[in-house]
Amino acid sequence: MAATIAVTVAEELRGHRGARGRALRDADGLLVNELAMRPHNSGHWSIEGSVTSQFEQHLRAVLDWPLGDSATVAR
């Protein structure tokens, strides 16, 4: 069921690169509760938890710049 929904959403978005989504399962089935046309923020810690955040990494990749250090930062 999840794969079918994912394919349908991807087809509707016409393969938009960078699209992310989140789905939840309940007693009635699967619910898509979020679509994001950016890096998804499921790893909130990466904003301050790594040397280079996922958002900066995304920009670096899009701009064809070298990727930054993804090592974790201990506090």
mmCIF file of the N, C-alpha and C atoms, coordinates in Angstrom:
data_MODEL
# 
_entry.id   MODEL 
# 
loop_
_atom_site.group_PDB 
_atom_site.id 
_atom_site.type_symbol 
_atom_site.label_atom_id 
_atom_site.label_alt_id 
_atom_site.label_comp_id 
_atom_site.label_asym_id 
_atom_site.label_entity_id 
_atom_site.label_seq_id 
_atom_site.pdbx_PDB_ins_code 
_atom_site.Cartn_x 
_atom_site.Cartn_y 
_atom_site.Cartn_z 
_atom_site.occupancy 
_atom_site.B_iso_or_equiv 
_atom_site.pdbx_formal_charge 
_atom_site.auth_seq_id 
_atom_site.auth_comp_id 
_atom_site.auth_asym_id 
_atom_site.auth_atom_id 
_atom_site.pdbx_PDB_model_num 
ATOM 1   N N  . MET A 1 1  ? 0.815  -1.192 0.000   1.00 0.00 ? 1  MET A N  1 
ATOM 2   C CA . MET A 1 1  ? 0.000  0.000  0.000   1.00 0.00 ? 1  MET A CA 1 
ATOM 3   C C  . MET A 1 1  ? 0.867  1.268  0.000   1.00 0.00 ? 1  MET A C  1 
ATOM 4   N N  . ALA A 1 2  ? 1.889  1.309  0.846   1.00 0.00 ? 2  ALA A N  1 
ATOM 5   C CA . ALA A 1 2  ? 2.760  2.494  0.921   1.00 0.00 ? 2  ALA A CA 1 
ATOM 6   C C  . ALA A 1 2  ? 3.471  2.727  -0.403  1.00 0.00 ? 2  ALA A C  1 
ATOM 7   N N  . ALA A 1 3  ? 3.938  1.662  -1.026  1.00 0.00 ? 3  ALA A N  1 
ATOM 8   C CA . ALA A 1 3  ? 4.646  1.804  -2.301  1.00 0.00 ? 3  ALA A CA 1 
ATOM 9   C C  . ALA A 1 3  ? 3.724  2.349  -3.382  1.00 0.00 ? 3  ALA A C  1 
ATOM 10  N N  . THR A 1 4  ? 2.485  1.894  -3.406  1.00 0.00 ? 4  THR A N  1 
ATOM 11  C CA . THR A 1 4  ? 1.518  2.374  -4.392  1.00 0.00 ? 4  THR A CA 1 
ATOM 12  C C  . THR A 1 4  ? 1.252  3.865  -4.206  1.00 0.00 ? 4  THR A C  1 
ATOM 13  N N  . ILE A 1 5  ? 1.083  4.284  -2.955  1.00 0.00 ? 5  ILE A N  1 
ATOM 14  C CA . ILE A 1 5  ? 0.857  5.704  -2.673  1.00 0.00 ? 5  ILE A CA 1 
ATOM 15  C C  . ILE A 1 5  ? 2.080  6.522  -3.072  1.00 0.00 ? 5  ILE A C  1 
ATOM 16  N N  . ALA A 1 6  ? 3.270  6.030  -2.746  1.00 0.00 ? 6  ALA A N  1 
ATOM 17  C CA . ALA A 1 6  ? 4.503  6.746  -3.081  1.00 0.00 ? 6  ALA A CA 1 
ATOM 18  C C  . ALA A 1 6  ? 4.652  6.936  -4.584  1.00 0.00 ? 6  ALA A C  1 
ATOM 19  N N  . VAL A 1 7  ? 4.357  5.893  -5.352  1.00 0.00 ? 7  VAL A N  1 
ATOM 20  C CA . VAL A 1 7  ? 4.457  5.983  -6.811  1.00 0.00 ? 7  VAL A CA 1 
ATOM 21  C C  . VAL A 1 7  ? 3.425  6.976  -7.346  1.00 0.00 ? 7  VAL A C  1 
ATOM 22  N N  . THR A 1 8  ? 2.217  6.930  -6.831  1.00 0.00 ? 8  THR A N  1 
ATOM 23  C CA . THR A 1 8  ? 1.168  7.860  -7.269  1.00 0.00 ? 8  THR A CA 1 
ATOM 24  C C  . THR A 1 8  ? 1.560  9.304  -6.989  1.00 0.00 ? 8  THR A C  1 
ATOM 25  N N  . VAL A 1 9  ? 2.064  9.569  -5.794  1.00 0.00 ? 9  VAL A N  1 
ATOM 26  C CA . VAL A 1 9  ? 2.488  10.928 -5.434  1.00 0.00 ? 9  VAL A CA 1 
ATOM 27  C C  . VAL A 1 9  ? 3.638  11.369 -6.339  1.00 0.00 ? 9  VAL A C  1 
ATOM 28  N N  . ALA A 1 10 ? 4.619  10.505 -6.546  1.00 0.00 ? 10 ALA A N  1 
ATOM 29  C CA . ALA A 1 10 ? 5.765  10.844 -7.403  1.00 0.00 ? 10 ALA A CA 1 
ATOM 30  C C  . ALA A 1 10 ? 5.319  11.153 -8.830  1.00 0.00 ? 10 ALA A C  1 
ATOM 31  N N  . GLU A 1 11 ? 4.376  10.380 -9.339  1.00 0.00 ? 11 GLU A N  1 
ATOM 32  C CA . GLU A 1 11 ? 3.869  10.633 -10.689 1.00 0.00 ? 11 GLU A CA 1 
ATOM 33  C C  . GLU A 1 11 ? 3.146  11.974 -10.756 1.00 0.00 ? 11 GLU A C  1 
ATOM 34  N N  . GLU A 1 12 ? 2.367  12.280 -9.731  1.00 0.00 ? 12 GLU A N  1 
ATOM 35  C CA . GLU A 1 12 ? 1.650  13.559 -9.703  1.00 0.00 ? 12 GLU A CA 1 
ATOM 36  C C  . GLU A 1 12 ? 2.606  14.740 -9.604  1.00 0.00 ? 12 GLU A C  1 
ATOM 37  N N  . LEU A 1 13 ? 3.700  14.558 -8.891  1.00 0.00 ? 13 LEU A N  1 
ATOM 38  C CA . LEU A 1 13 ? 4.699  15.622 -8.759  1.00 0.00 ? 13 LEU A CA 1 
ATOM 39  C C  . LEU A 1 13 ? 5.633  15.641 -9.961  1.00 0.00 ? 13 LEU A C  1 
ATOM 40  N N  . ARG A 1 14 ? 5.414  14.717 -10.869 1.00 0.00 ? 14 ARG A N  1 
ATOM 41  C CA . ARG A 1 14 ? 6.219  14.570 -12.082 1.00 0.00 ? 14 ARG A CA 1 
ATOM 42  C C  . ARG A 1 14 ? 7.710  14.444 -11.766 1.00 0.00 ? 14 ARG A C  1 
ATOM 43  N N  . GLY A 1 15 ? 8.000  13.648 -10.740 1.00 0.00 ? 15 GLY A N  1 
ATOM 44  C CA . GLY A 1 15 ? 9.388  13.351 -10.403 1.00 0.00 ? 15 GLY A CA 1 
ATOM 45  C C  . GLY A 1 15 ? 10.156 14.519 -9.831  1.00 0.00 ? 15 GLY A C  1 
ATOM 46  N N  . HIS A 1 16 ? 9.481  15.470 -9.199  1.00 0.00 ? 16 HIS A N  1 
ATOM 47  C CA . HIS A 1 16 ? 10.162 16.635 -8.606  1.00 0.00 ? 16 HIS A CA 1 
ATOM 48  C C  . HIS A 1 16 ? 11.323 16.157 -7.752  1.00 0.00 ? 16 HIS A C  1 
ATOM 49  N N  . ARG A 1 17 ? 12.516 16.576 -8.097  1.00 0.00 ? 17 ARG A N  1 
ATOM 50  C CA . ARG A 1 17 ? 13.700 16.141 -7.349  1.00 0.00 ? 17 ARG A CA 1 
ATOM 51  C C  . ARG A 1 17 ? 13.723 16.802 -5.988  1.00 0.00 ? 17 ARG A C  1 
ATOM 52  N N  . GLY A 1 18 ? 14.069 16.038 -5.012  1.00 0.00 ? 18 GLY A N  1 
ATOM 53  C CA . GLY A 1 18 ? 14.160 16.571 -3.664  1.00 0.00 ? 18 GLY A CA 1 
ATOM 54  C C  . GLY A 1 18 ? 12.858 16.484 -2.893  1.00 0.00 ? 18 GLY A C  1 
ATOM 55  N N  . ALA A 1 19 ? 11.801 15.959 -3.502  1.00 0.00 ? 19 ALA A N  1 
ATOM 56  C CA . ALA A 1 19 ? 10.521 15.842 -2.789  1.00 0.00 ? 19 ALA A CA 1 
ATOM 57  C C  . ALA A 1 19 ? 10.631 14.762 -1.722  1.00 0.00 ? 19 ALA A C  1 
ATOM 58  N N  . ARG A 1 20 ? 10.135 15.064 -0.551  1.00 0.00 ? 20 ARG A N  1 
ATOM 59  C CA . ARG A 1 20 ? 10.117 14.123 0.566   1.00 0.00 ? 20 ARG A CA 1 
ATOM 60  C C  . ARG A 1 20 ? 8.720  14.070 1.134   1.00 0.00 ? 20 ARG A C  1 
ATOM 61  N N  . GLY A 1 21 ? 8.407  12.998 1.777   1.00 0.00 ? 21 GLY A N  1 
ATOM 62  C CA . GLY A 1 21 ? 7.093  12.888 2.391   1.00 0.00 ? 21 GLY A CA 1 
ATOM 63  C C  . GLY A 1 21 ? 7.144  12.066 3.656   1.00 0.00 ? 21 GLY A C  1 
ATOM 64  N N  . ARG A 1 22 ? 6.075  12.174 4.395   1.00 0.00 ? 22 ARG A N  1 
ATOM 65  C CA . ARG A 1 22 ? 5.968  11.379 5.617   1.00 0.00 ? 22 ARG A CA 1 
ATOM 66  C C  . ARG A 1 22 ? 4.549  10.830 5.667   1.00 0.00 ? 22 ARG A C  1 
ATOM 67  N N  . ALA A 1 23 ? 4.443  9.580  6.047   1.00 0.00 ? 23 ALA A N  1 
ATOM 68  C CA . ALA A 1 23 ? 3.134  8.933  6.141   1.00 0.00 ? 23 ALA A CA 1 
ATOM 69  C C  . ALA A 1 23 ? 2.997  8.271  7.506   1.00 0.00 ? 23 ALA A C  1 
ATOM 70  N N  . LEU A 1 24 ? 1.776  8.201  7.955   1.00 0.00 ? 24 LEU A N  1 
ATOM 71  C CA . LEU A 1 24 ? 1.459  7.559  9.228   1.00 0.00 ? 24 LEU A CA 1 
ATOM 72  C C  . LEU A 1 24 ? 0.440  6.472  8.977   1.00 0.00 ? 24 LEU A C  1 
ATOM 73  N N  . ARG A 1 25 ? 0.548  5.426  9.739   1.00 0.00 ? 25 ARG A N  1 
ATOM 74  C CA . ARG A 1 25 ? -0.398 4.323  9.609   1.00 0.00 ? 25 ARG A CA 1 
ATOM 75  C C  . ARG A 1 25 ? -1.354 4.368  10.804  1.00 0.00 ? 25 ARG A C  1 
ATOM 76  N N  . ASP A 1 26 ? -2.634 4.247  10.518  1.00 0.00 ? 26 ASP A N  1 
ATOM 77  C CA . ASP A 1 26 ? -3.614 4.161  11.604  1.00 0.00 ? 26 ASP A CA 1 
ATOM 78  C C  . ASP A 1 26 ? -4.559 2.989  11.308  1.00 0.00 ? 26 ASP A C  1 
ATOM 79  N N  . ALA A 1 27 ? -5.593 2.869  12.091  1.00 0.00 ? 27 ALA A N  1 
ATOM 80  C CA . ALA A 1 27 ? -6.511 1.727  11.946  1.00 0.00 ? 27 ALA A CA 1 
ATOM 81  C C  . ALA A 1 27 ? -7.189 1.704  10.580  1.00 0.00 ? 27 ALA A C  1 
ATOM 82  N N  . ASP A 1 28 ? -7.339 2.881  9.952   1.00 0.00 ? 28 ASP A N  1 
ATOM 83  C CA . ASP A 1 28 ? -8.020 2.957  8.657   1.00 0.00 ? 28 ASP A CA 1 
ATOM 84  C C  . ASP A 1 28 ? -7.081 2.804  7.469   1.00 0.00 ? 28 ASP A C  1 
ATOM 85  N N  . GLY A 1 29 ? -5.790 2.809  7.704   1.00 0.00 ? 29 GLY A N  1 
ATOM 86  C CA . GLY A 1 29 ? -4.851 2.674  6.596   1.00 0.00 ? 29 GLY A CA 1 
ATOM 87  C C  . GLY A 1 29 ? -3.676 3.612  6.733   1.00 0.00 ? 29 GLY A C  1 
ATOM 88  N N  . LEU A 1 30 ? -3.193 4.083  5.596   1.00 0.00 ? 30 LEU A N  1 
ATOM 89  C CA . LEU A 1 30 ? -2.011 4.925  5.542   1.00 0.00 ? 30 LEU A CA 1 
ATOM 90  C C  . LEU A 1 30 ? -2.424 6.355  5.209   1.00 0.00 ? 30 LEU A C  1 
ATOM 91  N N  . LEU A 1 31 ? -1.905 7.313  5.956   1.00 0.00 ? 31 LEU A N  1 
ATOM 92  C CA . LEU A 1 31 ? -2.211 8.723  5.727   1.00 0.00 ? 31 LEU A CA 1 
ATOM 93  C C  . LEU A 1 31 ? -0.925 9.459  5.391   1.00 0.00 ? 31 LEU A C  1 
ATOM 94  N N  . VAL A 1 32 ? -0.922 10.199 4.294   1.00 0.00 ? 32 VAL A N  1 
ATOM 95  C CA . VAL A 1 32 ? 0.221  11.046 3.965   1.00 0.00 ? 32 VAL A CA 1 
ATOM 96  C C  . VAL A 1 32 ? -0.033 12.363 4.678   1.00 0.00 ? 32 VAL A C  1 
ATOM 97  N N  . ASN A 1 33 ? 0.834  12.721 5.625   1.00 0.00 ? 33 ASN A N  1 
ATOM 98  C CA . ASN A 1 33 ? 0.582  13.926 6.406   1.00 0.00 ? 33 ASN A CA 1 
ATOM 99  C C  . ASN A 1 33 ? 1.521  15.077 6.079   1.00 0.00 ? 33 ASN A C  1 
ATOM 100 N N  . GLU A 1 34 ? 2.497  14.839 5.189   1.00 0.00 ? 34 GLU A N  1 
ATOM 101 C CA . GLU A 1 34 ? 3.401  15.937 4.857   1.00 0.00 ? 34 GLU A CA 1 
ATOM 102 C C  . GLU A 1 34 ? 4.107  15.645 3.543   1.00 0.00 ? 34 GLU A C  1 
ATOM 103 N N  . LEU A 1 35 ? 4.223  16.668 2.712   1.00 0.00 ? 35 LEU A N  1 
ATOM 104 C CA . LEU A 1 35 ? 5.060  16.625 1.520   1.00 0.00 ? 35 LEU A CA 1 
ATOM 105 C C  . LEU A 1 35 ? 5.972  17.834 1.589   1.00 0.00 ? 35 LEU A C  1 
ATOM 106 N N  . ALA A 1 36 ? 7.231  17.641 1.307   1.00 0.00 ? 36 ALA A N  1 
ATOM 107 C CA . ALA A 1 36 ? 8.200  18.732 1.385   1.00 0.00 ? 36 ALA A CA 1 
ATOM 108 C C  . ALA A 1 36 ? 9.074  18.720 0.138   1.00 0.00 ? 36 ALA A C  1 
ATOM 109 N N  . MET A 1 37 ? 9.172  19.842 -0.516  1.00 0.00 ? 37 MET A N  1 
ATOM 110 C CA . MET A 1 37 ? 9.998  19.969 -1.715  1.00 0.00 ? 37 MET A CA 1 
ATOM 111 C C  . MET A 1 37 ? 11.378 20.493 -1.342  1.00 0.00 ? 37 MET A C  1 
ATOM 112 N N  . ARG A 1 38 ? 11.969 19.876 -0.332  1.00 0.00 ? 38 ARG A N  1 
ATOM 113 C CA . ARG A 1 38 ? 13.257 20.274 0.216   1.00 0.00 ? 38 ARG A CA 1 
ATOM 114 C C  . ARG A 1 38 ? 13.800 19.087 0.992   1.00 0.00 ? 38 ARG A C  1 
ATOM 115 N N  . PRO A 1 39 ? 15.008 19.179 1.509   1.00 0.00 ? 39 PRO A N  1 
ATOM 116 C CA . PRO A 1 39 ? 15.448 18.093 2.374   1.00 0.00 ? 39 PRO A CA 1 
ATOM 117 C C  . PRO A 1 39 ? 14.487 17.971 3.553   1.00 0.00 ? 39 PRO A C  1 
ATOM 118 N N  . HIS A 1 40 ? 14.096 16.792 3.844   1.00 0.00 ? 40 HIS A N  1 
ATOM 119 C CA . HIS A 1 40 ? 13.139 16.605 4.934   1.00 0.00 ? 40 HIS A CA 1 
ATOM 120 C C  . HIS A 1 40 ? 13.824 16.789 6.277   1.00 0.00 ? 40 HIS A C  1 
ATOM 121 N N  . ASN A 1 41 ? 13.083 17.294 7.243   1.00 0.00 ? 41 ASN A N  1 
ATOM 122 C CA . ASN A 1 41 ? 13.675 17.622 8.534   1.00 0.00 ? 41 ASN A CA 1 
ATOM 123 C C  . ASN A 1 41 ? 13.519 16.524 9.570   1.00 0.00 ? 41 ASN A C  1 
ATOM 124 N N  . SER A 1 42 ? 13.455 15.268 9.124   1.00 0.00 ? 42 SER A N  1 
ATOM 125 C CA . SER A 1 42 ? 13.339 14.200 10.110  1.00 0.00 ? 42 SER A CA 1 
ATOM 126 C C  . SER A 1 42 ? 14.570 14.104 10.995  1.00 0.00 ? 42 SER A C  1 
ATOM 127 N N  . GLY A 1 43 ? 15.681 14.576 10.512  1.00 0.00 ? 43 GLY A N  1 
ATOM 128 C CA . GLY A 1 43 ? 16.889 14.589 11.339  1.00 0.00 ? 43 GLY A CA 1 
ATOM 129 C C  . GLY A 1 43 ? 17.140 15.976 11.880  1.00 0.00 ? 43 GLY A C  1 
ATOM 130 N N  . HIS A 1 44 ? 16.206 16.487 12.678  1.00 0.00 ? 44 HIS A N  1 
ATOM 131 C CA . HIS A 1 44 ? 16.323 17.848 13.213  1.00 0.00 ? 44 HIS A CA 1 
ATOM 132 C C  . HIS A 1 44 ? 17.694 18.100 13.841  1.00 0.00 ? 44 HIS A C  1 
ATOM 133 N N  . TRP A 1 45 ? 18.288 17.093 14.441  1.00 0.00 ? 45 TRP A N  1 
ATOM 134 C CA . TRP A 1 45 ? 19.576 17.261 15.104  1.00 0.00 ? 45 TRP A CA 1 
ATOM 135 C C  . TRP A 1 45 ? 20.645 17.747 14.139  1.00 0.00 ? 45 TRP A C  1 
ATOM 136 N N  . SER A 1 46 ? 20.499 17.501 12.850  1.00 0.00 ? 46 SER A N  1 
ATOM 137 C CA . SER A 1 46 ? 21.582 17.829 11.925  1.00 0.00 ? 46 SER A CA 1 
ATOM 138 C C  . SER A 1 46 ? 21.775 19.329 11.739  1.00 0.00 ? 46 SER A C  1 
ATOM 139 N N  . ILE A 1 47 ? 20.819 20.152 12.177  1.00 0.00 ? 47 ILE A N  1 
ATOM 140 C CA . ILE A 1 47 ? 20.989 21.595 12.051  1.00 0.00 ? 47 ILE A CA 1 
ATOM 141 C C  . ILE A 1 47 ? 22.165 22.047 12.919  1.00 0.00 ? 47 ILE A C  1 
ATOM 142 N N  . GLU A 1 48 ? 22.219 21.543 14.150  1.00 0.00 ? 48 GLU A N  1 
ATOM 143 C CA . GLU A 1 48 ? 23.320 21.905 15.034  1.00 0.00 ? 48 GLU A CA 1 
ATOM 144 C C  . GLU A 1 48 ? 24.124 20.689 15.490  1.00 0.00 ? 48 GLU A C  1 
ATOM 145 N N  . GLY A 1 49 ? 23.724 19.499 15.080  1.00 0.00 ? 49 GLY A N  1 
ATOM 146 C CA . GLY A 1 49 ? 24.374 18.292 15.556  1.00 0.00 ? 49 GLY A CA 1 
ATOM 147 C C  . GLY A 1 49 ? 25.481 17.777 14.668  1.00 0.00 ? 49 GLY A C  1 
ATOM 148 N N  . SER A 1 50 ? 25.667 18.404 13.516  1.00 0.00 ? 50 SER A N  1 
ATOM 149 C CA . SER A 1 50 ? 26.771 17.990 12.646  1.00 0.00 ? 50 SER A CA 1 
ATOM 150 C C  . SER A 1 50 ? 27.502 19.233 12.156  1.00 0.00 ? 50 SER A C  1 
ATOM 151 N N  . VAL A 1 51 ? 28.712 19.041 11.725  1.00 0.00 ? 51 VAL A N  1 
ATOM 152 C CA . VAL A 1 51 ? 29.534 20.164 11.283  1.00 0.00 ? 51 VAL A CA 1 
ATOM 153 C C  . VAL A 1 51 ? 28.826 20.923 10.160  1.00 0.00 ? 51 VAL A C  1 
ATOM 154 N N  . THR A 1 52 ? 28.288 20.198 9.187   1.00 0.00 ? 52 THR A N  1 
ATOM 155 C CA . THR A 1 52 ? 27.552 20.802 8.080   1.00 0.00 ? 52 THR A CA 1 
ATOM 156 C C  . THR A 1 52 ? 26.131 20.256 8.112   1.00 0.00 ? 52 THR A C  1 
ATOM 157 N N  . SER A 1 53 ? 25.136 21.115 8.214   1.00 0.00 ? 53 SER A N  1 
ATOM 158 C CA . SER A 1 53 ? 23.747 20.665 8.315   1.00 0.00 ? 53 SER A CA 1 
ATOM 159 C C  . SER A 1 53 ? 23.266 20.050 7.002   1.00 0.00 ? 53 SER A C  1 
ATOM 160 N N  . GLN A 1 54 ? 22.180 19.296 7.077   1.00 0.00 ? 54 GLN A N  1 
ATOM 161 C CA . GLN A 1 54 ? 21.616 18.689 5.869   1.00 0.00 ? 54 GLN A CA 1 
ATOM 162 C C  . GLN A 1 54 ? 21.160 19.770 4.892   1.00 0.00 ? 54 GLN A C  1 
ATOM 163 N N  . PHE A 1 55 ? 20.755 20.924 5.398   1.00 0.00 ? 55 PHE A N  1 
ATOM 164 C CA . PHE A 1 55 ? 20.289 21.997 4.527   1.00 0.00 ? 55 PHE A CA 1 
ATOM 165 C C  . PHE A 1 55 ? 21.449 22.623 3.761   1.00 0.00 ? 55 PHE A C  1 
ATOM 166 N N  . GLU A 1 56 ? 22.569 22.837 4.463   1.00 0.00 ? 56 GLU A N  1 
ATOM 167 C CA . GLU A 1 56 ? 23.755 23.340 3.765   1.00 0.00 ? 56 GLU A CA 1 
ATOM 168 C C  . GLU A 1 56 ? 24.253 22.300 2.765   1.00 0.00 ? 56 GLU A C  1 
ATOM 169 N N  . GLN A 1 57 ? 24.224 21.018 3.146   1.00 0.00 ? 57 GLN A N  1 
ATOM 170 C CA . GLN A 1 57 ? 24.664 19.958 2.226   1.00 0.00 ? 57 GLN A CA 1 
ATOM 171 C C  . GLN A 1 57 ? 23.813 19.976 0.956   1.00 0.00 ? 57 GLN A C  1 
ATOM 172 N N  . HIS A 1 58 ? 22.504 20.182 1.131   1.00 0.00 ? 58 HIS A N  1 
ATOM 173 C CA . HIS A 1 58 ? 21.599 20.223 -0.022  1.00 0.00 ? 58 HIS A CA 1 
ATOM 174 C C  . HIS A 1 58 ? 22.003 21.358 -0.966  1.00 0.00 ? 58 HIS A C  1 
ATOM 175 N N  . LEU A 1 59 ? 22.225 22.537 -0.409  1.00 0.00 ? 59 LEU A N  1 
ATOM 176 C CA . LEU A 1 59 ? 22.636 23.673 -1.244  1.00 0.00 ? 59 LEU A CA 1 
ATOM 177 C C  . LEU A 1 59 ? 23.966 23.406 -1.925  1.00 0.00 ? 59 LEU A C  1 
ATOM 178 N N  . ARG A 1 60 ? 24.895 22.831 -1.194  1.00 0.00 ? 60 ARG A N  1 
ATOM 179 C CA . ARG A 1 60 ? 26.197 22.512 -1.779  1.00 0.00 ? 60 ARG A CA 1 
ATOM 180 C C  . ARG A 1 60 ? 26.036 21.546 -2.957  1.00 0.00 ? 60 ARG A C  1 
ATOM 181 N N  . ALA A 1 61 ? 25.186 20.553 -2.795  1.00 0.00 ? 61 ALA A N  1 
ATOM 182 C CA . ALA A 1 61 ? 24.971 19.578 -3.864  1.00 0.00 ? 61 ALA A CA 1 
ATOM 183 C C  . ALA A 1 61 ? 24.322 20.226 -5.085  1.00 0.00 ? 61 ALA A C  1 
ATOM 184 N N  . VAL A 1 62 ? 23.303 21.052 -4.857  1.00 0.00 ? 62 VAL A N  1 
ATOM 185 C CA . VAL A 1 62 ? 22.607 21.729 -5.953  1.00 0.00 ? 62 VAL A CA 1 
ATOM 186 C C  . VAL A 1 62 ? 23.538 22.671 -6.696  1.00 0.00 ? 62 VAL A C  1 
ATOM 187 N N  . LEU A 1 63 ? 24.413 23.341 -5.950  1.00 0.00 ? 63 LEU A N  1 
ATOM 188 C CA . LEU A 1 63 ? 25.347 24.290 -6.560  1.00 0.00 ? 63 LEU A CA 1 
ATOM 189 C C  . LEU A 1 63 ? 26.607 23.623 -7.113  1.00 0.00 ? 63 LEU A C  1 
ATOM 190 N N  . ASP A 1 64 ? 26.670 22.302 -6.988  1.00 0.00 ? 64 ASP A N  1 
ATOM 191 C CA . ASP A 1 64 ? 27.828 21.530 -7.445  1.00 0.00 ? 64 ASP A CA 1 
ATOM 192 C C  . ASP A 1 64 ? 29.104 21.937 -6.713  1.00 0.00 ? 64 ASP A C  1 
ATOM 193 N N  . TRP A 1 65 ? 28.953 22.265 -5.435  1.00 0.00 ? 65 TRP A N  1 
ATOM 194 C CA . TRP A 1 65 ? 30.090 22.563 -4.574  1.00 0.00 ? 65 TRP A CA 1 
ATOM 195 C C  . TRP A 1 65 ? 30.501 21.285 -3.855  1.00 0.00 ? 65 TRP A C  1 
ATOM 196 N N  . PRO A 1 66 ? 31.718 21.218 -3.332  1.00 0.00 ? 66 PRO A N  1 
ATOM 197 C CA . PRO A 1 66 ? 32.107 20.046 -2.538  1.00 0.00 ? 66 PRO A CA 1 
ATOM 198 C C  . PRO A 1 66 ? 31.214 19.951 -1.295  1.00 0.00 ? 66 PRO A C  1 
ATOM 199 N N  . LEU A 1 67 ? 30.876 18.736 -0.924  1.00 0.00 ? 67 LEU A N  1 
ATOM 200 C CA . LEU A 1 67 ? 30.054 18.544 0.274   1.00 0.00 ? 67 LEU A CA 1 
ATOM 201 C C  . LEU A 1 67 ? 30.882 18.859 1.517   1.00 0.00 ? 67 LEU A C  1 
ATOM 202 N N  . GLY A 1 68 ? 30.206 19.328 2.557   1.00 0.00 ? 68 GLY A N  1 
ATOM 203 C CA . GLY A 1 68 ? 30.870 19.689 3.791   1.00 0.00 ? 68 GLY A CA 1 
ATOM 204 C C  . GLY A 1 68 ? 31.052 18.479 4.704   1.00 0.00 ? 68 GLY A C  1 
ATOM 205 N N  . ASP A 1 69 ? 31.713 18.717 5.803   1.00 0.00 ? 69 ASP A N  1 
ATOM 206 C CA . ASP A 1 69 ? 31.981 17.683 6.795   1.00 0.00 ? 69 ASP A CA 1 
ATOM 207 C C  . ASP A 1 69 ? 30.675 17.275 7.470   1.00 0.00 ? 69 ASP A C  1 
ATOM 208 N N  . SER A 1 70 ? 30.362 15.994 7.476   1.00 0.00 ? 70 SER A N  1 
ATOM 209 C CA . SER A 1 70 ? 29.105 15.530 8.080   1.00 0.00 ? 70 SER A CA 1 
ATOM 210 C C  . SER A 1 70 ? 29.320 14.885 9.452   1.00 0.00 ? 70 SER A C  1 
ATOM 211 N N  . ALA A 1 71 ? 30.502 15.071 10.010  1.00 0.00 ? 71 ALA A N  1 
ATOM 212 C CA . ALA A 1 71 ? 30.781 14.498 11.332  1.00 0.00 ? 71 ALA A CA 1 
ATOM 213 C C  . ALA A 1 71 ? 29.870 15.125 12.384  1.00 0.00 ? 71 ALA A C  1 
ATOM 214 N N  . THR A 1 72 ? 29.527 14.334 13.395  1.00 0.00 ? 72 THR A N  1 
ATOM 215 C CA . THR A 1 72 ? 28.694 14.856 14.469  1.00 0.00 ? 72 THR A CA 1 
ATOM 216 C C  . THR A 1 72 ? 29.508 15.763 15.386  1.00 0.00 ? 72 THR A C  1 
ATOM 217 N N  . VAL A 1 73 ? 28.808 16.678 16.010  1.00 0.00 ? 73 VAL A N  1 
ATOM 218 C CA . VAL A 1 73 ? 29.420 17.633 16.924  1.00 0.00 ? 73 VAL A CA 1 
ATOM 219 C C  . VAL A 1 73 ? 28.972 17.232 18.338  1.00 0.00 ? 73 VAL A C  1 
ATOM 220 N N  . ALA A 1 74 ? 29.938 16.954 19.198  1.00 0.00 ? 74 ALA A N  1 
ATOM 221 C CA . ALA A 1 74 ? 29.606 16.594 20.581  1.00 0.00 ? 74 ALA A CA 1 
ATOM 222 C C  . ALA A 1 74 ? 29.452 17.857 21.407  1.00 0.00 ? 74 ALA A C  1 
ATOM 223 N N  . ARG A 1 75 ? 28.469 17.857 22.267  1.00 0.00 ? 75 ARG A N  1 
ATOM 224 C CA . ARG A 1 75 ? 28.258 19.002 23.153  1.00 0.00 ? 75 ARG A CA 1 
ATOM 225 C C  . ARG A 1 75 ? 28.344 18.555 24.574  1.00 0.00 ? 75 ARG A C  1 
# 
